[in-house]
Amino acid sequence: MPRNAVSRGLPDFPWDSLAGAKAKAQSHPDGIVNLSVGTPVDPVAPLIRDALASVSQVPGYPTTHGEPALREAAVAALARRYGVTGIDPVAVLPAIGTKEMIAWMPTLLGLGAGDLVVIPEVAYPTYEVGALMAGCRVLRADGLTRLGPERPELIFINSPSNPTGKVLGIDHLRKVVDFARSRNAIVVSDECYLGLTWEAEAASILDPRVCDGDHTNLLAVHSLSKTSNLASYRAGFVTGDPALVAELLEVRKHAGMIVPYPVQAAMTAALGDDDHENEQRERYRKRREILLDAVRRAGFTVDNSEAGLYLWLTREEACRDTVDWFADRGILVAPGDFYGPGSRRHVRMALTETDERIAAAASRL
Ligand SMILES: Cc1ncc(COP(=O)(O)O)c(C=O)c1O
């Protein structure tokens, strides 16, 4: 163990604590339905695989900044899919999946001891991890009044949210931008689930209705893992404030944080095509309807969950008891306490199983 092991300053890896429930769910005679992690199960679209294969013979180093075609495809996709305009392709930077970009963001932006990072009250764990890796203080706050006179360096937001599926409206996002501008904070908006909305419209932080076309101090992080089933490829990007993106690029060039060339080609194809994305969204929509109906019939209350890849459920009991109840039925879900101290009475149910497994889960409920 190194003298100052970094891992000692980080939370326990939460999934390890699910081993018992997983073993129980696996012992179900008809097999486990794993709705815990939220990993894609549907195959990668042929046009993306072909793009990857088409350059698999190329031996040279890829660029950290990414091929111009990839950056242009990202700009076009953001405009076409989400109405985000005014991005120069130079302000797009590929990520080796967005988890690493989020985890390293405070460090790459030069934050350190004493700096404050604000994260959502119920949050994807990597925001806190990223802040802790940089030695920053962490404050969980959804409302800006909670911040009082604090002057955060960086604010992570996530709409649609993992795990709650909550969408922040345009007014809320505008307030975040105004607040950040007034205190010179950077806003990093994790937009992993922007393409998966069911009952609410979700807007990017770079949407002109939110930021009036001014991207200063704003970064949007986009993953292709869920919308294009590319979790295995590790594919995402960040864009927004050109000065911040240039700084991230400079540091990442030195640190060797480079997206492999064949993955860049795959991303370019994925960002250029909306059909596979629409098909995938429709698959999730159907699975969501089946699960939503089943959990409601089983007596659960579904909170938020208007977008994203998860249902956020409660039966007003300790979340670990609910996890056990599902495990008895061969279904594995994630306890709310993974996502913050304020969510001990919810569980998160992912929509990411095959149609056959989703039907099995519904019939067991
Ligand atoms: C909110 C959120 N952000 C980022 C990620 C990271 O995705 P990836 O590293 O696959 O791009 C996830 C993955 O589940 C997520 O839920």
The ligand as an SDF file (V2000), in Angstrom:
LIG
                    3D

 16 16  0  0  0  0  0  0  0  0999 V2000
  -25.0720   10.4130  -14.5950 C   0  0  0  0  0  0  0  0  0  0  0  0
  -23.9930    9.6540  -15.2620 C   0  0  0  0  0  0  0  0  0  0  0  0
  -22.9380   10.3080  -15.7260 N   0  0  0  0  0  0  0  0  0  0  0  0
  -21.9320    9.6770  -16.3380 C   0  0  0  0  0  0  0  0  0  0  0  0
  -21.9400    8.3230  -16.4870 C   0  0  0  0  0  0  0  0  0  0  0  0
  -20.7390    7.6750  -17.0970 C   0  0  0  0  0  0  0  0  0  0  0  0
  -20.9730    7.1240  -18.3000 O   0  0  0  0  0  0  0  0  0  0  0  0
  -19.7860    6.7080  -19.2600 P   0  0  0  0  0  0  0  0  0  0  0  0
  -18.5140    6.7050  -18.4850 O   0  0  0  0  0  0  0  0  0  0  0  0
  -20.1470    5.3310  -19.6990 O   0  0  0  0  0  0  0  0  0  0  0  0
  -19.7820    7.7020  -20.3460 O   0  0  0  0  0  0  0  0  0  0  0  0
  -23.0180    7.5800  -16.0260 C   0  0  0  0  0  0  0  0  0  0  0  0
  -23.0350    6.1340  -16.1750 C   0  0  0  0  0  0  0  0  0  0  0  0
  -23.8440    5.4220  -15.7160 O   0  0  0  0  0  0  0  0  0  0  0  0
  -24.0730    8.2760  -15.3920 C   0  0  0  0  0  0  0  0  0  0  0  0
  -25.1290    7.6300  -14.9120 O   0  0  0  0  0  0  0  0  0  0  0  0
  1  2  1  0
  2  3  1  0
  2 15  2  0
  3  4  2  0
  4  5  1  0
  5  6  1  0
  5 12  2  0
  6  7  1  0
  7  8  1  0
  8  9  2  0
  8 10  1  0
  8 11  1  0
 12 13  1  0
 12 15  1  0
 13 14  2  0
 15 16  1  0
M  END
$$$$
